């Protein structure tokens, strides 16, 4: 069909400027935005139709839905409600998707539906998924309009003549009257009109007196929004369906045009709709999320700042709604409840991108609106995590969406699984290379070559361990196995845990001088005066790396800033040994965990009302004790001659914090950093937060003996035997230090797995021996061996003696 000339009175779909009478040509140029357009066929007389861009054909162009179109919308009832109707099995979804695909008059000339056309032009195809959030791909190929420009660059959507938005007070009165009279006609008219277009949504919920151009404030009356949506759940079902149909209409209007700030406000309103908690509304919800995820970067930044202003409960409700959407899409309760995954593969990439906006908003607020674990989706623990990981590692081979692109959604258990599987693969590859090398040298292979074998003496634990690690650096990525000199124990896991425990206990003693301990914060920190112990600091890093690599939990008390510095950067710079590592921005809380008294003193300095220079007489210097002497360092050039004043005291505090936590210990921490990453050189670390690394190293802080009792198995006993009942009564009555000793005695570690004690394997075995014997344990297998003690007092006495004196094989 030949392109027709534009008519006078038509509107540019890009900037909404009218086309004048003189612009009648086969190819018109908008007088405001200079966009070229191909003319479109005339519509019904008297209608001023938007003039579409050049890639928007006659068949694709569509006006607003009239009442007849709305009445033709498919039913939103669940399939099970349809009785024996042949279309009841997923029929509503084929109807809705047909409705979306036939938007604007069916298929275009090329035989593609409008939805397919959107995939090829405005958004990535369903096969390719959506790009990362920073890709900046808008809903259309042109740049997003300026939100601060003149009127010609911004679309001004006008309300129908005579529309007056209902105020919150009037709405509440209408709802009260409707509930009393059970006549909801006026309420139905409210929802039908308000959600029929983005313009109506903005006009209704815009709060008077708010700056509509503010980046930080959306200008919406959040109280009115919550009231409207809470009331929506209380009205009859037909009004709820009418509201959904109105939302469909508003989402379909001018889908191809650029979005402006008013549209962003409408998105912010719609995503709070609690109707989207229902599976039957997921098709509509998915298209809302797709439009939001397809916005340009500038629009996303606005949404991020507006999200962070939402009330905590509203923010959390949105996050939970999106996480539930992901879970049900992956594992629907009934397959017929949702369309086939192959036809809506863009659903999950869309929701992941919107969740990324919410996560970014959450990170901008101090303290966070919700804890970072609220973004975890535990359903993802049951997907093929390694397939996701390999797809993320090899984007050129897979070219698809993967949850590893959005690691904040993955639970720590899921990330731990990835780390463990990745470690196992590295162990296998390292062992295989050793085996091949032996064969090539025509040497007889043996089992020991498949392990990192460390043989140490208890009396020389630190020096032997340091020597063994240095000598076997090429084997660090093999499975760890420890043997104590002159002891017959075979390491099945228990000796390894004991080696970690004893070695760390010695290294962190004050006589070694490597670490300082603060009694108030109960944390260790690197000693800046220990300048000749880089090998020892490297060993501590190797120990932490080996623990994570071999899934061993350590009893290490480092402040949170240690793990932040360990991830700075998360991957060692390739082939650049001189690159700076271990430097990270530090906060007041970081300093408070290392030295609470100093942090308090700096707080008082910042809050001091008097003259800082005259009263405190402080310069830009810091003094540290070094083995009985005081070492003074300038915090900046010529710091000794620069006094601290009321004007520059914040700079002084910032330099002080950075010196103590970064500069003064750089060499020590760099050795520690390289030791850790020499073992844990995995891209999986990029997915971890500092708090998650701490959990991987130190385990969970929650000691829950009730959860341990539930997973305990018995050999020779039953859970109802008198000895077993005595045991749990006694152990649960112990103070926490003794409870940890029981755990240490039975398992070789007093640390708790990431998933809690419910993840542990624990067995209590009966030994038919004299009750005068003490309990024993097999720490390799988490087994506790008990004689059949006859009284609670006897059991408590024997257990207390055993846990207080046990180390190694036998009692020492």
N, C-alpha and C positions, 0 to 999 in steps of 0.2 A: 504494500500500500504506500502510495506517495505521501510524503509528509505534507500536512495541511498548514495553512497560515494561522498564526495565533489571532485570536479575536480581541478586540478592545474590551477592557474590563477584566481580562484574566489576570491571575496573580502568580508571581514568581514563587515556585515552591521552595527556593533557597532562602530568599530574604523577605518574601511576602509583599514585595513592591508591585503595584498595579502596572500592567502593560498598556501604554498609551495607544491611541488610534493610529499614530504614524508609524508604529513598529509592525506593520503587516508585511511580512516577507517569509520566504521559505525557511530562513534561519534567523531568529531574532536574538538580540542581545539585551539582557536586563539592564535598564538604565542605572540601577543602584549597585549591583554587585558584579556587573560585566560578565555574567555567565552566559554562555551560548546555549540556545535551546532549539530543538526541533519542534516545529508546530505540531499540535495534536488536533484530533478531530473535534468538531463542535459537539457540545453536549446539549442537553435540553435547553431550550430558550429560557433566558432569564437567570441562569445559573452562572456564577462567576467561578469557574473551575481553576484550580492551581495549574500553572504552566510547568510541566515536568522538565527535568534536565534531559540532555540529549540522549542519554542511555535509558530513558524511561519511556517505553513505547505506549501506544494507545491502549493496548490490551492490559498493560500493567497499571495504568493510572486508575485510581478509584477514589470516589468521593466519600463523604461521611455516610454512615449507615443510617438509613431511615427506619421508621418503625416496622415496616414490612420485613426489612432485612433482619432486624433483631428478633422478630417472631420466628424466623426460619432457623435460628441458632439451634444446634443440637441439644438434647437433654443432658443435664449434668448429673442425673441419678446414677447410682452404682449399678454395675451389670447384674448383680443378684436381684435387683428390684424389678427386673423386667420380665420375670416369669419365664414362659416358654418361648418368648420372642426369639427368632433366629439371630437377631442382632444383639442379643444380650451379652454374648461373650466378647467383651471388648468392643462392642459396637459403638459405644459413645465416643471412643477414641478415634476410630476410623472416621466418625462424623466430624469431630472437631478438627482433626488434622486435614480432612478434606476441605473443611471450611477455611482453614488457614491457607491451604495450598491454592484454593480457588479465589483467594483475595483479589479483588479488582478485575474480575472477569475471566477467571480460568487460566489457561496456559498461554504463554506468549508464542511468538512466531517460531521460536526454536523448539517448541514442544516441551519446554521446562516449566514447571510450576513456579509461582512467585517465590515459594520458600527455597526452591533450588536456585532460583536466580539470585536471591539474597546470599546464599552460600558462595556463589561464584563471584559476586561483586562486593557486597558489603562486609561479609564475614567469612572466616575460614569454613571449608566444607566439613561435614560431619565426620568424614574419614580423617581429616587432618587435625581435628580438634581446634581448640582456641589457643592463641599464643599466650606467653606469660604476660603478667599484668603490666609490665613495663614496655610491651610492644607498641602501645599507643595506637592501635588500629581502631578507627572510629567506625560508626555504623555505615558511613558512606565514604567514598574515596576522597572527597574534598576535605579541607581542613575545617576544624570546628570553628564556628563563629566566635568572635571576641565577646566575652561577657561584659566587657567594660567599654565597648565601642559605641558608635552613634546608633541612632534608631534604624538606619538603613542596613546595618550589619546584624541586627538582632530581630528575630521574629517576634512580633507583638500579636499574640493571639487574643482576639476580641471576644468578649462574651456576647451571647445572644441578647438582643434588645429586650430590656425589661427584666433581666435576671438580677435579683437581689439576694446575695448570700444570706443564709440563715445564721444568726448568731448562736453562740453556745447556749446562752440562757434560754432562748426560744426553743432550741432543739431539745433541751432537757424537759421543758414544759410539754412539748409535743409527745415525747416518749412517755411521760407520766400519764397524759390524757389517753394515749393509745393503749397503754396497759390497763388503765381503768375501764375504758369502754370497749376494749378489744377491737377497735377500729383503727387499722394501721395504714389507711389510705394516704394520709399526709406523710407519714414516715416513709412509705414506699416511694412516694414522689421525691422525697429528699434524696434517698440513696440512688434512685434512678437518674436523677439530674446531676447530682454532685460527681458521680463517677463516670459520667458519659463522655467526659473529655478532660484532658490535662488542664485546660483553662478553667473549667468549673472546679476542679480539685484545688487549684491554686487560689482561686477567688474565695472559696469557702474556708480554707484552713489557713490563709495568710493572716498573720497577727498584725493588728494595727500598731503603728509606731515603730516597727522593726525595719531596719535598712535592708531593702531587697537586694542590694549589691554586695552585701557583706560576705566575705569568704568564710569567716568563722561561724556565722549564724545563718541558718536556713531561712529564718523569718517566719517559720510555721508555728502555729499554736499547738504545741504538743499535747496540752491538756484536752483540747477539742478533738484531736485525732484519736486519742485513747478512748475518750467518751463515745465517739462515733463507732469505733470498732468493737468496743465492749458491748454496746447496745445492739450492734448488728448480730451478735451471737444469741440475743434474747428474742429477736423478732421471728415471725413465722418463716417457714422454709422457702415459700415462694418469693419473699422479699430478698432472702439471701441469694436465690438464683437470679433474681432481677439485677442485684448488685454485681454478680459475676458477669452477667451479660453486658452490663454497662462498662465493666472493666475491660472486657474483651474489645468493645467498641473503641475505648480510649487508647488501648494499646495498638490497634490497627490503623488509627488515623495517621496519615502521612508518615508511614514507617520509614521511608527512604530519606526524608529530609534531615538535615543536621539538627541536633538537639540543642536547646538553649537552657538557660538557668531555670526557667519555669518548669521545663520538662524534668530536670533533676529533682526539683521539689516534689513533683508528682510521683517520681520513682520512690523517693524517700517515704512518702505517705503509703503508697501501695504495698511496699515490702513489709510494712507493719500489719498488714491485714491478717488476722488470725484464721480466716477461712482457708488460707494456704497451708494450714496444718493438716487438712484433710486430703487423702490420696486422690479423691475424685476431682480435686482442683489442680492437680500437678501439671497438667498440660498447659493451663493458663499461666501458672506460676513459672514454668520453665521458659515461656516466651517473655515474661517480665524479666527474668534473670538474664536471658540472652540479650535483651536490649540494654540492660545495665552493664553487662560485661563488655559489650561492643562499643561503649563510649570511648572517646579519645582520652588521653592522659589528663588534659586540663580538667575535663569534666569529672574524671575519677578523683582528682585532688580535691575538688569541691565536695564530693560525696564523702571522702575520708574525713574532712574537717567537720562536716555536718554529722556524720555518724558518731564522732567522739563527743558531740554535744547532747546526744540522746540520753535519757534517763537510764540508769543501770539496768533496771528490769526490762525496759523496751529493747535495749541493746542485746541483753542475754536471750530474750525471746527470739529475736531475729537469728542469732547464731544457732540456737537450738533448732529453729525451724529449718534452717539450711542444712544442718547436720543430719536431721531426720530425713530430709529430702534425699540426701546422698545414700543413706542407709537403705531406704525403701526402694530407691531406684536400683541399687545393686542386688538387694535381696527382698523382692516384693513378697508380702504375705501370701498373695494370690497372684499367679502369673497374669490372669485376665484383668487385674486391676490397672495395669499400665501397658502402654504400647510396647512392641518388641524393642529390645535394646539397640538392635541394628538400625532402627528408624529414628532413634533419638540419641545417638551417641554424643551429641553436643550438649546434652543436659548437664552431665557432671562437670565438664570443663567450664560451663557457664557458672554453675554454682560455686565451683572452686575459686573462680576469679572474683566473685562477689565476696566470698569469705576472706579472700586476700585483702580486699578493701577494709573489711571490718577488723581484721588482724592488724593492719597498718594503723587504723584509727585507735585501736586499743593500746598499741605501743606508744602512741603520742601522748597518752595521759599518764600522769604520775600521781598517785598509784594507778595501776591499770584498772579499767572498769571491771573487768573480770580476770580471773587468773588464767594464765596461758594454757593450762590444762583443760579449760572449758572448750577450747577449739579441737581437742582430741576427738576423733571418731573411732571408737573401739571396734566398730564393725569392720574397719579396714584391716584389723588383725587377721581376718579370715580370708583375705584375698591373696593372690600369688604375689607376695611382696618382692621376691627376687626377680620376678618378671618385670615388675614396676621399676626396680632398681637398675636392671640391665638396660631397660628402655631409656632410663634417664642417663645412664652412662654412655650409651651409644645412640644419640639422637639421629645420626645420619642413617643408621640401619633401621630404626623403628619409626621415626617421624610420627609420633603419636603422643597423646596426652598421657601423663603419668603422675600419680599422686606425689612422687618424690619432688616434683616441681613446686609443690606446696607442702613442705614438710611440717608446717605447724598443724596440719590436720592429722598427721600420723601420731599415734600414741607412743609413749616411750617404750612400751613393750614391742611395738612394731619396729621401731628403730633399733632396739636391742637385737631383735631377730635378724634384721638386715646386717647389723654389725657382726653377729655371731656367724651367720652363713658366709659373709664375706671373709671373715677370719679363717673359717674352715677351708674355704677355697684357696686362700693364700697358703695355709699350712700344707694342703695337698700338693699345690704347685711347687713349694719349696722342697718338700720331701721327694717329689718326683724328680726334680733336678738333681738332688743328691744321689738318688738311685741310678739315674742315667749316667752321671759322672763316674760312679763306681764301676758300672758295667763297661764304660768306654775305657777305663784304666785297667780292665781285666782283673778287678779285685772282687772278692767275695762280699756281697752286701750282707748287712746284719740289721737287726731291728733297732739297735741304738742309733743308727744314722737317721732314723725317721723322727727323732725327738731332740729337743733342746735339753740335754742332760747336764744338770748341775750337781756336783758333789762337794759338800761343804762340811766344815767342822763346827760344831756348836760353840766351841771355845774361841774360834776365830771367824765368826759368822760374817762380819762386815767385809774384812779383807779378802776372805775366800770368795764371797759372792761378787765383789768388785772384780777380782781376778778372773773368775769364770765368765762373767758377762763380757768383759773386755776381750777375752780369748775366743769367745764363740759368738761374736757379733753377727757372723754370716748365718747363724742358726736361730736368731731371735724369733723368726716367724714360724718356727716349728712348735709342735705341742710341747709344753713345759713338763719336765719330770725331775724331781728333786730326790737326792739321796743324802742322808746324814752319815758321816764317817763312823764306821764301827757299829752301825745299827742295822738290824736285819730287815727293817721295814721296806715293803714294796709300795711305791707311790701309785695309788689309784685315785689321787686327788687330795687325800688328807694331809700327806707330807707337804705338798705344795702350799696348801693353805697355812700350815704351821710355819713354813719357811717365810712366807710373806709376813705373818704376824710377828714372829720373833725379830726378823730383820728390821722392820719398820720401827718396832719398839726400841731397838738399840740406836738406830740412826737419829731418832727424834729426841734422844736424851740430851740434856743440856750440856753434858761434858764434851759432846762432840762439837758443839758450837756452830752447827750448820743452821739451826733454826732457833728462833726466839718464841717463847710462849707467853701469851697474855692471859692472866687468870680471869679477868672479867669477861672477855669475849670467848675464852676457851678455844683459841685458834693458834696455830703455828704460823710463823712468817719467816721468810728468808732473812738470814742475818747479813746485813750489808758489810759487816766487818770481816766476814769469812771470805777472803779473796783468793785463797789458794786451794779451794776444794771443788773445782769444777768437775772433776771426775766423780766425786761423790754425789754432787747435784745431778749429774747426768745419770748416775745409777738410780737415784730416786725417781727420775723421770722414766727410766726403763722399767722400773718396778711397777709404776702406775700403768704404763703401756702394756706390760705383760699381764697385769691383772685384768684389764679391760679385754685384752686379746684372748685370754684364757677363761673369761667369765668368772673371775674371782673378785669378791667384794672385800675392800680394804677398810681398816679402821684408821682413816686419815682425817685430821681436822684442819683443813685449809679454809680460809675465807672464800667467799664467792668470787672475788676478783681474780683468784688464782685460775679458775676455770675460764673466766673471760679472757685472761691473757693467754691461756693455752690455745684458744681459738683465734688468736690474732697473729697471723692468719690461720685458718682452719687446716690449710694444706701448706706444707713447707715449700717456699719458692723454689722452683725447679732450676737446678744447675746454677744456683746463685748463693754460694756459701756466705757471702758477706751481707746478705739481705737482713734488714732489721726484723726481729721477731719478738713476740712477747710484750709489745707495747700496746696498751689499750687505754681508752678514755676512762678516767676514774671519777667516782662520785664521792659525795660526803659519806654515804652509807658504806662504801668500800673502805674508807679510812676508819670509820667507826668500828668495823669488824676486826681491823688489824690493831688499832690503838684507840680505844674509846675515850681515854682521858685526853689525848691530844685533840681528837675530833671535837670534844666538848670545849676545850680551850680555844680552838679556832672559831667555834660558834660564838663564844663570848667576845672574841675580838671583833667579829662582824657586827655584833649587836651593841658594842660599846658606844655610849652616848657622848663621852667626853672627847678630848683632843688626843687622838691616838699617838701622834708624833711626840707631843710633849709629855704625855703621861706614861706611855709604855716604852719609849726610846728603843724601838726595834728597827733593824735594818733588814734588807733582803738577803738574809743569810740563814742557814740552818746548822745546828750543832748536834752531832751524834756521838754517843759514847763508843769508844773503840778500845777494848781491853784495858780499861782503867784510865784512858786519856780521852780528851774531847776533840773531835775532829770537826772543823767548821768549813762549810762550803757556801759559795755564793750561789744564790738562786738565779741570778741573771748577771750579765756583765757589770763589773764594778758594783756588785750588790752591797758591799760593805759600806759604801758611801751614799746609798739610796735609802732614805728613811721610809718606813711604812707610815702612811698617812690615812686620813679618813677617805681620801679619794682613791688611793691605790691598794687598799687593804684586801679587796676581793682578788686582785691579781696576785698578791702575796700568798693568799690562802690557796689559790689554784696551783701556783708554782710549788708550794710546799707539799701539797698532796701528790702532785706528779713526781716530785723528786723522791719522796718516800716509797711510792708504790711502783715507780717505773725506773727512774734514772739510777737511784742508789743501788739497786739490785739487778741491774741489767745483765751483767756477766753471769751471775748465779742463775738467774731465771732462764737465760738463753741456753745454758747447758741443760737445765731441767727440761726445757721445751724440746730441744733436739733429742734428748733421751726418750721422752714420751713418743714423739712422732717417728723415731727410728723403728718402733714396733707398730704403732697404730697409724701407719701411713695409709689411710683409707679415705676415699672421697665421701664415704658415709658420714664423716665428721662434719661435713658442711651442713648436713641436715640438723645438727644438734644445737640446742641452746646451751649456754654455760651451766644453767641449772640441771639440764639433762645429763651433761658430762659428769657433774658431781654425783648424780644419782647412779650412773653407771659405775663410778669408782667406789662410792661409799654405800650404795644401797638405800633402802627406804628407812626413814627414822622411826616408823611405827612398829612397835613391838606388841603383837596381838597374839597372845597365847590361845585365845579361844579359836582363832582361825587355824593355828597349828594343831590344836586338838582335833579339829574336824577332819584334817587330812592325814592324821596319824594312822598307821596300820600296825597290827600286832601279830607277833609270832609266839605262840604258847600262851599268850594272854588273850582275853577279850576285853572290850571297852568297859564291861560291867564288873570285871574282877575287882576285888577289894584293893589289891595292891595298886592297880591302875587308878582307881578313884582316889586313893591316898596320894599318889604321885601328882595328879593334876591339882588337887587341893593344896598340897604343899608348895608346888612351884608357882601357882598363881598368887599365893600369899607372900612369896618372896619379894623383897624390894627389887627395883629394876636392875641394879648392878648384879645381884645374884641371879636374876633371870637371864641376864646376858651371859653369865658364867655357865649356866646350864646349857645354853645354846652353844657356847664355845666348846664345852666338854663333849657334847654329843655330835657336833657337826664340824668342828675345827675352826669355826668363825662365829663371832657374835654379831655379824652383820646380817641384815634382812634383805632378801631379794627385792628387786624393783617392784614386782607385782604384789608384794606383801608375803606374809608367812603362808598364806594359802597356796602359794606356788611351790613350797618346799616339799620334798619327800622326806618323811621321818618315820622310823620304825622303832618300836619298843619290843625287845626280844626277851623271852623268859629263859633263865638258866637255872636248872635244878641243882642248886648248890646250897651251901650253908648260908643262912641269913647273916652270918658274921662277915661275909664278903662285902667289899665295896662295889658300887656300880662300875661297869666298864663301858667302853664305846668303840665303835668302828667309824672314825671320822670320815673315811673315804666313802662310806655308804650311808652316812647320817643315821647310824643305828645306836641305840642306847640299850645296854644289857643290864637287866635288873634281876636279882634274886627275889623270891616271893616273900617280901617283908610282911610281917604279921601286924604291925601297928604303924600308925601315922608318925609317932614320935621316932621310932626306929628308922623309918624311911627318911625322915627329914635329917636325922643325925648322919646317916651314911652318905646321903646325897651331898650334904654340905661339906663333909670331909673330902669327898671325891672331887668336887668342882673347885675346891680351894687349893688343891695340891697337885693337880695333874699337868704334866708336860712331857711330851715325847712318848716313848713306848715304856710303860710302867710308871711308877711314882718316883719323883725325885725330891 
